[in-house]
Amino acid sequence: MTNPTKSEDMKDFLFPGINLAITKPFDANGKLDNARLEALIERYLAARASAASC
């Protein structure tokens, strides 16, 4: 089995680059905190994330 952390093993990976799961922020009332979510997405984009899942 190949080592999936080696870059040559990842060349055919469907989503190359940084791939992150987004943890959705909620406020004290259990509602989605859109401002914090937007700030989190901006941080991911600044880090050059190429894909994310919610």
C-alpha positions as CSV (number, residue, x, y, z in Angstrom):
1,M,0.0,0.0,0.0
2,T,1.3,3.5,-0.8
3,N,1.7,6.3,1.7
4,P,-1.2,8.7,1.0
5,T,0.8,11.6,2.6
6,K,3.4,11.5,-0.1
7,S,2.8,14.1,-2.8
8,E,3.4,11.7,-5.7
9,D,0.7,9.5,-4.3
10,M,-1.7,12.5,-4.3
11,K,-1.2,13.6,-7.9
12,D,-4.5,11.9,-9.1
13,F,-6.5,13.0,-6.0
14,L,-9.8,14.6,-7.2
15,F,-9.5,17.6,-4.9
16,P,-5.8,18.5,-4.6
17,G,-4.6,21.1,-2.1
18,I,-5.9,21.9,1.3
19,N,-9.3,20.3,2.0
20,L,-11.0,21.2,5.2
21,A,-14.2,20.4,7.0
22,I,-16.1,23.5,8.1
23,T,-17.4,23.5,11.6
24,K,-20.4,25.8,11.5
25,P,-20.5,28.3,14.3
26,F,-23.8,28.7,16.2
27,D,-24.9,31.5,18.6
28,A,-26.2,31.1,22.1
29,N,-29.7,30.5,20.7
30,G,-28.6,27.7,18.4
31,K,-28.9,29.8,15.2
32,L,-26.2,29.8,12.6
33,D,-23.8,32.7,13.2
34,N,-23.4,34.0,9.7
35,A,-20.8,36.6,10.5
36,R,-18.5,34.1,12.2
37,L,-19.1,31.6,9.4
38,E,-18.1,34.2,6.8
39,A,-15.0,35.1,8.8
40,L,-14.1,31.4,9.0
41,I,-14.5,31.0,5.2
42,E,-12.4,34.1,4.6
43,R,-9.6,32.5,6.8
44,Y,-9.8,29.3,4.7
45,L,-9.6,31.2,1.5
46,A,-6.6,33.2,2.8
47,A,-5.0,29.8,3.5
48,R,-5.7,28.8,-0.1
49,A,-8.1,26.0,0.8
50,S,-9.3,24.4,-2.4
51,A,-12.2,22.5,-1.1
52,A,-14.3,22.4,2.0
53,S,-17.3,20.4,3.3
54,C,-20.0,21.4,5.7
